[in-house]
């Protein structure tokens, strides 16, 4: 559909569709029949036995009586996780902060902190870009970041001495190589990915696909790299005879050439756990955790093993790995859009949206045009809320069709459906 700054065909968006009996709601398909296109992508496969039609739109549903979704119920569900996470972060800082200050000094810590904000910003902006289609709750992203920045660092510091006992002592070079290529990949990936396991078990409502896994993994990795960069940057200031030159050198290496290194490592674990989350089972989640650690540790080992031929290996091996990861994320985003469109089409057949609305809500181009149109009328935020509500509804339906926690998600579905008329009315008022 075509939108302009002057007009928008809202007359095509408002009418409710009727089924072939002339009643509100779409055609009812007996289970286990799959509607056409029910499996539009490889990230949201639906088993016929789990399929059920979207609820019809009752004619008596008030169009503008929206009390809002039960946000308190949703927040309460993650409150224990946030409390425990906060306690772990505070306990971890008691160990991490003295360690950083002892290695960097106050001046080195401050300069390292400021310099580390640059690669951190780059990674977090990338996370935001990946997460734009169906954003994760900010409280869980904050949990993920603090887990990486504090809890995983503390865990690494506690486990490291065990590996030091097993490291070769024939020479300092052999000891250092072992700690960099064996200890670091195993311990760091384990402590980072442990945060993913906590999230998939304690906040499974929000961790239900590969994109979610990548987003949470990138956020944890961003926190870990942030603290690690403070150590590396600050230590150059504290111990180097030429701190300015050495700081620039290590900043180029870690802040310019490899800001996504930790993100790519841990992202493989998040990706695998995200696929496991599509078919929820505690055993699948734990198994995916251990399987996902293997490629993360391998990639981490390959990175730390680069030596005299660093630049050759960087451009021949590491850059292609990064490009493959970028292409994979783009494909995940495209698949996510197709899945959203299919689920909203099912609601359209049930009378909740028109096809024109689906094209507007479930395509990047349609969303951009709709937001641009709404901005000219001072309703930009209302349009964004309408898009966000429809997307949340589509993903809630996908959770229902996955066959897990069906009754819980059906209640969420009804809450979202009740909100749609009010969100639409806010745009059109």
C-alpha beads as a LAMMPS data file, in Angstrom:
LAMMPS data file: protein, C-alpha beads

429 atoms
428 bonds

1 atom types
1 bond types

-500.0 500.0 xlo xhi
-500.0 500.0 ylo yhi
-500.0 500.0 zlo zhi

Masses

1 110.0

Atoms # bond

1 1 1 0.000 0.000 0.000
2 1 1 1.090 3.547 -0.581
3 1 1 1.184 6.150 2.166
4 1 1 1.865 9.823 1.772
5 1 1 2.269 12.734 4.123
6 1 1 -1.185 13.983 3.136
7 1 1 -3.436 10.981 3.306
8 1 1 -3.628 7.408 4.418
9 1 1 -6.283 4.877 3.416
10 1 1 -7.538 4.296 6.944
11 1 1 -10.976 3.519 5.529
12 1 1 -9.401 0.257 4.383
13 1 1 -8.003 -0.410 7.839
14 1 1 -11.058 0.065 10.017
15 1 1 -13.738 -2.397 8.851
16 1 1 -13.770 -5.780 10.538
17 1 1 -13.724 -8.750 8.213
18 1 1 -16.503 -11.325 8.182
19 1 1 -16.306 -15.027 7.593
20 1 1 -18.324 -16.797 4.939
21 1 1 -21.268 -17.053 7.372
22 1 1 -21.378 -13.290 7.758
23 1 1 -20.210 -13.436 11.374
24 1 1 -17.197 -11.687 12.876
25 1 1 -14.108 -13.813 12.793
26 1 1 -12.326 -15.918 10.275
27 1 1 -12.853 -19.391 9.001
28 1 1 -12.509 -22.022 11.685
29 1 1 -10.099 -24.838 10.904
30 1 1 -10.468 -28.093 12.797
31 1 1 -7.350 -29.269 14.519
32 1 1 -4.837 -30.533 13.511
33 1 1 -5.336 -28.795 10.148
34 1 1 -2.692 -26.161 9.340
35 1 1 -3.848 -22.975 7.657
36 1 1 -2.100 -22.130 4.382
37 1 1 1.323 -20.628 5.052
38 1 1 1.281 -21.548 8.748
39 1 1 5.003 -22.347 8.572
40 1 1 6.452 -19.366 6.688
41 1 1 10.033 -19.701 7.960
42 1 1 12.432 -22.168 9.487
43 1 1 12.476 -20.363 12.852
44 1 1 8.800 -20.834 13.673
45 1 1 7.756 -24.312 12.608
46 1 1 4.367 -25.426 13.955
47 1 1 3.449 -29.052 14.515
48 1 1 -0.058 -29.887 13.235
49 1 1 -1.066 -31.227 16.636
50 1 1 -0.290 -27.861 18.270
51 1 1 -2.119 -25.716 15.735
52 1 1 -5.340 -23.921 16.593
53 1 1 -7.160 -21.079 14.853
54 1 1 -6.967 -17.515 16.088
55 1 1 -9.865 -16.396 18.320
56 1 1 -12.673 -14.706 16.412
57 1 1 -13.455 -11.057 16.973
58 1 1 -16.800 -10.932 18.830
59 1 1 -19.220 -8.292 17.612
60 1 1 -19.794 -7.152 21.200
61 1 1 -16.135 -6.337 21.847
62 1 1 -15.909 -2.637 22.858
63 1 1 -13.669 -0.861 20.367
64 1 1 -12.262 1.818 22.682
65 1 1 -12.429 0.396 26.196
66 1 1 -8.806 -0.522 26.734
67 1 1 -7.491 -0.814 30.257
68 1 1 -4.046 -1.821 29.064
69 1 1 -2.206 -5.130 29.316
70 1 1 -1.484 -6.474 32.796
71 1 1 2.051 -5.090 32.978
72 1 1 2.282 -5.785 36.699
73 1 1 1.655 -9.483 36.176
74 1 1 4.403 -9.608 33.565
75 1 1 6.898 -7.748 35.727
76 1 1 6.109 -9.852 38.776
77 1 1 7.036 -12.946 36.810
78 1 1 10.635 -11.722 36.409
79 1 1 10.934 -9.993 39.791
80 1 1 12.665 -12.937 41.546
81 1 1 15.158 -13.126 38.678
82 1 1 15.921 -9.415 38.935
83 1 1 16.306 -9.559 42.719
84 1 1 18.663 -12.532 42.600
85 1 1 20.531 -10.916 39.704
86 1 1 20.939 -7.686 41.657
87 1 1 22.333 -9.550 44.657
88 1 1 24.787 -11.449 42.456
89 1 1 25.935 -8.227 40.779
90 1 1 26.570 -6.495 44.105
91 1 1 28.454 -9.517 45.425
92 1 1 30.472 -9.707 42.222
93 1 1 31.449 -6.055 42.347
94 1 1 33.018 -6.643 45.763
95 1 1 35.488 -8.927 43.983
96 1 1 35.721 -7.244 40.579
97 1 1 36.283 -3.593 41.554
98 1 1 39.287 -4.229 43.840
99 1 1 40.759 -6.471 41.133
100 1 1 40.414 -3.747 38.491
101 1 1 41.765 -0.977 40.703
102 1 1 44.650 -3.162 41.816
103 1 1 45.705 -3.728 38.213
104 1 1 44.998 -0.296 36.762
105 1 1 45.196 2.240 39.564
106 1 1 42.648 5.021 39.843
107 1 1 43.926 6.970 36.824
108 1 1 44.135 3.893 34.643
109 1 1 40.674 2.782 35.759
110 1 1 39.092 6.134 34.877
111 1 1 40.798 6.369 31.480
112 1 1 40.087 2.701 30.755
113 1 1 36.436 3.169 31.704
114 1 1 36.032 6.134 29.356
115 1 1 37.857 4.420 26.466
116 1 1 35.792 1.242 26.941
117 1 1 32.574 3.181 26.385
118 1 1 33.397 3.486 22.665
119 1 1 33.318 -0.227 21.693
120 1 1 30.508 -0.772 24.208
121 1 1 28.369 1.828 22.441
122 1 1 29.034 0.239 19.051
123 1 1 27.932 -3.201 20.252
124 1 1 24.873 -1.961 22.147
125 1 1 23.698 0.083 19.164
126 1 1 23.983 -3.081 17.094
127 1 1 21.942 -4.953 19.702
128 1 1 19.291 -2.265 19.504
129 1 1 19.195 -2.570 15.720
130 1 1 18.795 -6.359 15.896
131 1 1 16.156 -6.061 18.618
132 1 1 14.001 -3.391 16.959
133 1 1 11.430 -5.723 15.427
134 1 1 10.260 -7.299 18.680
135 1 1 12.144 -5.585 21.535
136 1 1 13.043 -7.506 24.668
137 1 1 12.106 -5.975 28.040
138 1 1 14.700 -3.429 29.119
139 1 1 14.885 -4.971 32.582
140 1 1 16.050 -8.272 31.089
141 1 1 18.578 -6.549 28.835
142 1 1 19.903 -4.744 31.889
143 1 1 20.120 -8.105 33.705
144 1 1 22.046 -9.537 30.749
145 1 1 24.467 -6.607 30.620
146 1 1 25.220 -6.603 34.347
147 1 1 25.626 -10.378 34.295
148 1 1 28.318 -10.001 31.653
149 1 1 29.979 -6.960 33.213
150 1 1 30.102 -8.243 36.790
151 1 1 28.872 -11.792 37.471
152 1 1 30.697 -13.507 34.609
153 1 1 33.882 -11.562 35.390
154 1 1 33.693 -12.621 39.040
155 1 1 33.054 -16.224 38.017
156 1 1 36.085 -16.116 35.739
157 1 1 38.282 -14.768 38.528
158 1 1 37.134 -17.544 40.852
159 1 1 37.624 -20.405 38.371
160 1 1 40.892 -19.200 36.818
161 1 1 43.122 -20.428 39.690
162 1 1 41.956 -24.020 39.100
163 1 1 43.228 -23.894 35.532
164 1 1 46.432 -22.230 36.677
165 1 1 47.139 -25.336 38.748
166 1 1 46.879 -27.470 35.606
167 1 1 48.859 -25.111 33.369
168 1 1 52.383 -26.091 32.235
169 1 1 55.131 -24.470 34.280
170 1 1 58.062 -25.272 32.015
171 1 1 58.209 -21.643 30.904
172 1 1 56.307 -18.423 31.315
173 1 1 55.476 -18.482 27.612
174 1 1 53.911 -21.957 27.856
175 1 1 51.930 -20.943 30.930
176 1 1 50.631 -17.779 29.263
177 1 1 49.708 -19.623 26.066
178 1 1 47.766 -22.260 28.007
179 1 1 45.826 -19.662 29.977
180 1 1 44.990 -17.698 26.824
181 1 1 44.035 -20.576 24.538
182 1 1 42.590 -23.130 26.978
183 1 1 41.540 -21.416 30.181
184 1 1 40.083 -18.230 28.707
185 1 1 37.838 -19.867 26.068
186 1 1 36.498 -22.493 28.479
187 1 1 36.012 -20.354 31.572
188 1 1 34.898 -17.101 29.964
189 1 1 32.392 -18.706 27.588
190 1 1 31.005 -20.843 30.404
191 1 1 30.486 -17.920 32.789
192 1 1 29.008 -15.689 30.075
193 1 1 26.674 -18.350 28.708
194 1 1 25.544 -19.299 32.197
195 1 1 23.603 -16.032 32.092
196 1 1 21.805 -17.283 28.970
197 1 1 20.870 -20.484 30.785
198 1 1 19.466 -18.474 33.688
199 1 1 17.409 -16.347 31.294
200 1 1 15.999 -19.262 29.296
201 1 1 14.960 -21.050 32.496
202 1 1 13.717 -18.086 34.527
203 1 1 12.354 -15.806 31.773
204 1 1 11.317 -18.285 29.098
205 1 1 8.366 -16.150 28.075
206 1 1 10.843 -13.660 26.587
207 1 1 13.502 -16.117 25.393
208 1 1 11.645 -17.989 22.679
209 1 1 13.668 -17.839 19.495
210 1 1 17.107 -17.478 17.883
211 1 1 16.875 -13.687 17.593
212 1 1 16.200 -13.452 21.331
213 1 1 19.177 -15.706 21.959
214 1 1 21.467 -13.527 19.847
215 1 1 20.211 -10.329 21.493
216 1 1 20.735 -11.614 25.031
217 1 1 24.099 -13.168 24.124
218 1 1 25.371 -9.971 22.488
219 1 1 24.277 -7.957 25.524
220 1 1 26.038 -10.283 27.975
221 1 1 29.147 -10.263 25.805
222 1 1 29.055 -6.468 25.576
223 1 1 29.093 -6.254 29.374
224 1 1 31.949 -8.748 29.667
225 1 1 34.058 -7.010 27.003
226 1 1 33.374 -3.640 28.668
227 1 1 34.891 -4.734 31.971
228 1 1 37.709 -6.615 30.256
229 1 1 38.547 -3.542 28.197
230 1 1 38.741 -1.424 31.349
231 1 1 41.369 -3.873 32.594
232 1 1 43.373 -3.943 29.363
233 1 1 43.203 -0.211 28.667
234 1 1 43.820 0.788 32.272
235 1 1 46.731 -1.599 32.683
236 1 1 48.501 0.035 29.741
237 1 1 48.202 3.377 31.494
238 1 1 49.447 1.977 34.798
239 1 1 52.365 -0.191 33.653
240 1 1 53.636 1.091 30.303
241 1 1 56.636 3.362 29.883
242 1 1 54.859 4.921 26.914
243 1 1 51.188 4.757 27.997
244 1 1 49.831 6.990 25.249
245 1 1 51.252 4.932 22.385
246 1 1 50.442 1.590 24.001
247 1 1 46.898 2.677 24.808
248 1 1 46.304 3.675 21.176
249 1 1 47.734 0.348 19.996
250 1 1 45.552 -1.802 22.227
251 1 1 42.507 0.406 21.609
252 1 1 42.851 -0.166 17.861
253 1 1 43.177 -3.903 18.464
254 1 1 40.258 -4.291 20.876
255 1 1 38.082 -1.245 20.265
256 1 1 38.365 -0.896 16.478
257 1 1 39.367 -4.270 15.023
258 1 1 37.463 -6.552 17.401
259 1 1 34.608 -4.869 19.295
260 1 1 32.337 -7.786 18.287
261 1 1 34.731 -10.622 19.132
262 1 1 33.071 -11.638 22.409
263 1 1 29.639 -10.995 20.881
264 1 1 30.289 -13.422 18.018
265 1 1 31.690 -16.077 20.386
266 1 1 28.790 -16.016 22.827
267 1 1 26.306 -15.285 20.050
268 1 1 26.743 -18.824 18.726
269 1 1 25.634 -20.202 22.096
270 1 1 22.666 -17.830 22.168
271 1 1 21.685 -18.823 18.635
272 1 1 21.660 -22.540 19.433
273 1 1 19.787 -22.007 22.699
274 1 1 17.292 -19.817 20.841
275 1 1 16.493 -22.608 18.411
276 1 1 16.028 -24.984 21.349
277 1 1 13.644 -22.501 22.953
278 1 1 11.285 -22.838 19.965
279 1 1 10.345 -26.284 21.274
280 1 1 10.335 -25.660 24.982
281 1 1 11.666 -28.310 27.300
282 1 1 14.022 -27.852 30.242
283 1 1 16.173 -30.720 29.020
284 1 1 16.468 -29.138 25.548
285 1 1 17.552 -25.846 27.110
286 1 1 20.286 -27.439 29.209
287 1 1 21.457 -29.617 26.313
288 1 1 21.546 -26.605 23.974
289 1 1 23.603 -24.740 26.588
290 1 1 26.341 -27.365 26.551
291 1 1 26.217 -27.865 22.776
292 1 1 26.291 -24.117 22.203
293 1 1 29.408 -23.758 24.322
294 1 1 31.438 -25.837 21.868
295 1 1 31.478 -23.423 18.871
296 1 1 31.823 -20.447 21.228
297 1 1 34.884 -21.966 22.885
298 1 1 36.331 -22.985 19.527
299 1 1 35.972 -19.494 18.041
300 1 1 37.403 -17.954 21.203
301 1 1 40.350 -20.351 21.062
302 1 1 41.040 -19.526 17.413
303 1 1 41.029 -15.817 18.186
304 1 1 43.402 -16.119 21.138
305 1 1 45.686 -18.465 19.184
306 1 1 46.545 -15.890 16.540
307 1 1 50.206 -15.020 16.889
308 1 1 52.868 -13.695 14.534
309 1 1 50.555 -14.009 11.522
310 1 1 47.836 -12.053 13.292
311 1 1 46.934 -9.709 10.428
312 1 1 46.811 -12.510 7.865
313 1 1 44.582 -14.685 10.074
314 1 1 42.479 -11.676 11.003
315 1 1 41.569 -10.835 7.407
316 1 1 41.476 -14.409 6.099
317 1 1 39.616 -16.042 9.003
318 1 1 38.136 -13.579 11.486
319 1 1 36.665 -11.048 9.054
320 1 1 34.820 -13.762 7.068
321 1 1 33.469 -15.178 10.357
322 1 1 32.140 -11.742 11.246
323 1 1 30.559 -11.344 7.801
324 1 1 28.903 -14.771 8.072
325 1 1 27.518 -13.762 11.475
326 1 1 26.171 -10.497 10.018
327 1 1 24.475 -12.299 7.135
328 1 1 23.009 -14.839 9.547
329 1 1 21.514 -12.087 11.693
330 1 1 19.999 -10.419 8.621
331 1 1 18.400 -13.726 7.613
332 1 1 17.027 -14.141 11.132
333 1 1 15.479 -10.688 10.979
334 1 1 13.884 -11.411 7.589
335 1 1 12.485 -14.687 8.897
336 1 1 11.147 -12.870 11.951
337 1 1 9.273 -10.452 9.692
338 1 1 7.752 -13.267 7.640
339 1 1 6.622 -15.004 10.805
340 1 1 5.003 -11.810 12.097
341 1 1 3.160 -11.332 8.813
342 1 1 1.792 -14.879 8.788
343 1 1 0.536 -14.710 12.376
344 1 1 -1.147 -11.347 11.781
345 1 1 -2.760 -12.710 8.614
346 1 1 -4.319 -15.420 10.775
347 1 1 -5.729 -12.726 13.052
348 1 1 -6.917 -10.851 9.967
349 1 1 -8.892 -13.923 8.885
350 1 1 -10.380 -13.926 12.384
351 1 1 -11.524 -10.321 12.007
352 1 1 -8.943 -8.365 14.012
353 1 1 -7.035 -6.689 11.161
354 1 1 -7.505 -5.979 7.487
355 1 1 -4.960 -7.198 4.921
356 1 1 -3.848 -3.586 4.431
357 1 1 -3.109 -3.286 8.130
358 1 1 -1.110 -6.493 8.073
359 1 1 1.072 -5.174 5.259
360 1 1 1.589 -1.993 7.234
361 1 1 2.355 -3.715 10.557
362 1 1 4.422 -6.660 9.336
363 1 1 6.805 -5.144 6.797
364 1 1 9.713 -2.785 7.380
365 1 1 8.612 -0.539 4.532
366 1 1 5.035 -0.407 5.799
367 1 1 6.173 0.456 9.302
368 1 1 8.428 3.258 8.125
369 1 1 5.692 4.766 5.997
370 1 1 3.126 4.456 8.773
371 1 1 5.376 6.129 11.355
372 1 1 6.227 8.875 8.888
373 1 1 2.523 9.452 8.169
374 1 1 1.635 9.478 11.874
375 1 1 4.467 11.907 12.635
376 1 1 2.879 14.537 10.391
377 1 1 -0.217 14.356 12.596
378 1 1 1.495 14.298 15.958
379 1 1 0.658 10.630 16.532
380 1 1 4.063 9.063 16.065
381 1 1 4.125 7.488 19.542
382 1 1 0.597 6.152 19.097
383 1 1 1.539 4.507 15.811
384 1 1 4.645 2.974 17.377
385 1 1 2.479 1.601 20.189
386 1 1 0.069 0.115 17.641
387 1 1 2.961 -1.564 15.804
388 1 1 4.488 -2.803 19.043
389 1 1 1.158 -4.187 20.252
390 1 1 0.515 -6.032 17.002
391 1 1 4.013 -7.500 16.997
392 1 1 3.661 -8.670 20.589
393 1 1 0.363 -10.292 19.629
394 1 1 1.968 -12.126 16.695
395 1 1 4.765 -13.505 18.852
396 1 1 2.332 -14.485 21.589
397 1 1 0.437 -16.526 19.006
398 1 1 3.668 -18.185 17.967
399 1 1 4.255 -19.177 21.596
400 1 1 0.765 -20.689 21.717
401 1 1 1.346 -22.656 18.530
402 1 1 4.642 -23.969 19.868
403 1 1 2.578 -25.986 22.339
404 1 1 4.263 -24.721 25.507
405 1 1 2.549 -22.886 28.361
406 1 1 -0.507 -22.626 26.139
407 1 1 -2.997 -21.493 28.777
408 1 1 -0.648 -18.786 30.074
409 1 1 -0.043 -17.400 26.605
410 1 1 -3.719 -17.605 25.673
411 1 1 -4.444 -15.213 28.531
412 1 1 -1.729 -12.897 27.219
413 1 1 -3.287 -13.234 23.767
414 1 1 -6.672 -12.063 25.041
415 1 1 -5.020 -9.119 26.802
416 1 1 -3.281 -8.099 23.586
417 1 1 -6.467 -8.531 21.533
418 1 1 -8.401 -6.299 23.918
419 1 1 -5.734 -3.625 23.497
420 1 1 -5.761 -3.564 19.692
421 1 1 -8.972 -1.481 19.229
422 1 1 -7.717 1.141 21.691
423 1 1 -4.293 1.300 20.076
424 1 1 -5.899 1.710 16.657
425 1 1 -8.271 4.394 17.965
426 1 1 -5.353 6.349 19.444
427 1 1 -3.830 6.618 15.982
428 1 1 -7.085 7.646 14.337
429 1 1 -8.423 10.091 16.907

Bonds

1 1 1 2
2 1 2 3
3 1 3 4
4 1 4 5
5 1 5 6
6 1 6 7
7 1 7 8
8 1 8 9
9 1 9 10
10 1 10 11
11 1 11 12
12 1 12 13
13 1 13 14
14 1 14 15
15 1 15 16
16 1 16 17
17 1 17 18
18 1 18 19
19 1 19 20
20 1 20 21
21 1 21 22
22 1 22 23
23 1 23 24
24 1 24 25
25 1 25 26
26 1 26 27
27 1 27 28
28 1 28 29
29 1 29 30
30 1 30 31
31 1 31 32
32 1 32 33
33 1 33 34
34 1 34 35
35 1 35 36
36 1 36 37
37 1 37 38
38 1 38 39
39 1 39 40
40 1 40 41
41 1 41 42
42 1 42 43
43 1 43 44
44 1 44 45
45 1 45 46
46 1 46 47
47 1 47 48
48 1 48 49
49 1 49 50
50 1 50 51
51 1 51 52
52 1 52 53
53 1 53 54
54 1 54 55
55 1 55 56
56 1 56 57
57 1 57 58
58 1 58 59
59 1 59 60
60 1 60 61
61 1 61 62
62 1 62 63
63 1 63 64
64 1 64 65
65 1 65 66
66 1 66 67
67 1 67 68
68 1 68 69
69 1 69 70
70 1 70 71
71 1 71 72
72 1 72 73
73 1 73 74
74 1 74 75
75 1 75 76
76 1 76 77
77 1 77 78
78 1 78 79
79 1 79 80
80 1 80 81
81 1 81 82
82 1 82 83
83 1 83 84
84 1 84 85
85 1 85 86
86 1 86 87
87 1 87 88
88 1 88 89
89 1 89 90
90 1 90 91
91 1 91 92
92 1 92 93
93 1 93 94
94 1 94 95
95 1 95 96
96 1 96 97
97 1 97 98
98 1 98 99
99 1 99 100
100 1 100 101
101 1 101 102
102 1 102 103
103 1 103 104
104 1 104 105
105 1 105 106
106 1 106 107
107 1 107 108
108 1 108 109
109 1 109 110
110 1 110 111
111 1 111 112
112 1 112 113
113 1 113 114
114 1 114 115
115 1 115 116
116 1 116 117
117 1 117 118
118 1 118 119
119 1 119 120
120 1 120 121
121 1 121 122
122 1 122 123
123 1 123 124
124 1 124 125
125 1 125 126
126 1 126 127
127 1 127 128
128 1 128 129
129 1 129 130
130 1 130 131
131 1 131 132
132 1 132 133
133 1 133 134
134 1 134 135
135 1 135 136
136 1 136 137
137 1 137 138
138 1 138 139
139 1 139 140
140 1 140 141
141 1 141 142
142 1 142 143
143 1 143 144
144 1 144 145
145 1 145 146
146 1 146 147
147 1 147 148
148 1 148 149
149 1 149 150
150 1 150 151
151 1 151 152
152 1 152 153
153 1 153 154
154 1 154 155
155 1 155 156
156 1 156 157
157 1 157 158
158 1 158 159
159 1 159 160
160 1 160 161
161 1 161 162
162 1 162 163
163 1 163 164
164 1 164 165
165 1 165 166
166 1 166 167
167 1 167 168
168 1 168 169
169 1 169 170
170 1 170 171
171 1 171 172
172 1 172 173
173 1 173 174
174 1 174 175
175 1 175 176
176 1 176 177
177 1 177 178
178 1 178 179
179 1 179 180
180 1 180 181
181 1 181 182
182 1 182 183
183 1 183 184
184 1 184 185
185 1 185 186
186 1 186 187
187 1 187 188
188 1 188 189
189 1 189 190
190 1 190 191
191 1 191 192
192 1 192 193
193 1 193 194
194 1 194 195
195 1 195 196
196 1 196 197
197 1 197 198
198 1 198 199
199 1 199 200
200 1 200 201
201 1 201 202
202 1 202 203
203 1 203 204
204 1 204 205
205 1 205 206
206 1 206 207
207 1 207 208
208 1 208 209
209 1 209 210
210 1 210 211
211 1 211 212
212 1 212 213
213 1 213 214
214 1 214 215
215 1 215 216
216 1 216 217
217 1 217 218
218 1 218 219
219 1 219 220
220 1 220 221
221 1 221 222
222 1 222 223
223 1 223 224
224 1 224 225
225 1 225 226
226 1 226 227
227 1 227 228
228 1 228 229
229 1 229 230
230 1 230 231
231 1 231 232
232 1 232 233
233 1 233 234
234 1 234 235
235 1 235 236
236 1 236 237
237 1 237 238
238 1 238 239
239 1 239 240
240 1 240 241
241 1 241 242
242 1 242 243
243 1 243 244
244 1 244 245
245 1 245 246
246 1 246 247
247 1 247 248
248 1 248 249
249 1 249 250
250 1 250 251
251 1 251 252
252 1 252 253
253 1 253 254
254 1 254 255
255 1 255 256
256 1 256 257
257 1 257 258
258 1 258 259
259 1 259 260
260 1 260 261
261 1 261 262
262 1 262 263
263 1 263 264
264 1 264 265
265 1 265 266
266 1 266 267
267 1 267 268
268 1 268 269
269 1 269 270
270 1 270 271
271 1 271 272
272 1 272 273
273 1 273 274
274 1 274 275
275 1 275 276
276 1 276 277
277 1 277 278
278 1 278 279
279 1 279 280
280 1 280 281
281 1 281 282
282 1 282 283
283 1 283 284
284 1 284 285
285 1 285 286
286 1 286 287
287 1 287 288
288 1 288 289
289 1 289 290
290 1 290 291
291 1 291 292
292 1 292 293
293 1 293 294
294 1 294 295
295 1 295 296
296 1 296 297
297 1 297 298
298 1 298 299
299 1 299 300
300 1 300 301
301 1 301 302
302 1 302 303
303 1 303 304
304 1 304 305
305 1 305 306
306 1 306 307
307 1 307 308
308 1 308 309
309 1 309 310
310 1 310 311
311 1 311 312
312 1 312 313
313 1 313 314
314 1 314 315
315 1 315 316
316 1 316 317
317 1 317 318
318 1 318 319
319 1 319 320
320 1 320 321
321 1 321 322
322 1 322 323
323 1 323 324
324 1 324 325
325 1 325 326
326 1 326 327
327 1 327 328
328 1 328 329
329 1 329 330
330 1 330 331
331 1 331 332
332 1 332 333
333 1 333 334
334 1 334 335
335 1 335 336
336 1 336 337
337 1 337 338
338 1 338 339
339 1 339 340
340 1 340 341
341 1 341 342
342 1 342 343
343 1 343 344
344 1 344 345
345 1 345 346
346 1 346 347
347 1 347 348
348 1 348 349
349 1 349 350
350 1 350 351
351 1 351 352
352 1 352 353
353 1 353 354
354 1 354 355
355 1 355 356
356 1 356 357
357 1 357 358
358 1 358 359
359 1 359 360
360 1 360 361
361 1 361 362
362 1 362 363
363 1 363 364
364 1 364 365
365 1 365 366
366 1 366 367
367 1 367 368
368 1 368 369
369 1 369 370
370 1 370 371
371 1 371 372
372 1 372 373
373 1 373 374
374 1 374 375
375 1 375 376
376 1 376 377
377 1 377 378
378 1 378 379
379 1 379 380
380 1 380 381
381 1 381 382
382 1 382 383
383 1 383 384
384 1 384 385
385 1 385 386
386 1 386 387
387 1 387 388
388 1 388 389
389 1 389 390
390 1 390 391
391 1 391 392
392 1 392 393
393 1 393 394
394 1 394 395
395 1 395 396
396 1 396 397
397 1 397 398
398 1 398 399
399 1 399 400
400 1 400 401
401 1 401 402
402 1 402 403
403 1 403 404
404 1 404 405
405 1 405 406
406 1 406 407
407 1 407 408
408 1 408 409
409 1 409 410
410 1 410 411
411 1 411 412
412 1 412 413
413 1 413 414
414 1 414 415
415 1 415 416
416 1 416 417
417 1 417 418
418 1 418 419
419 1 419 420
420 1 420 421
421 1 421 422
422 1 422 423
423 1 423 424
424 1 424 425
425 1 425 426
426 1 426 427
427 1 427 428
428 1 428 429
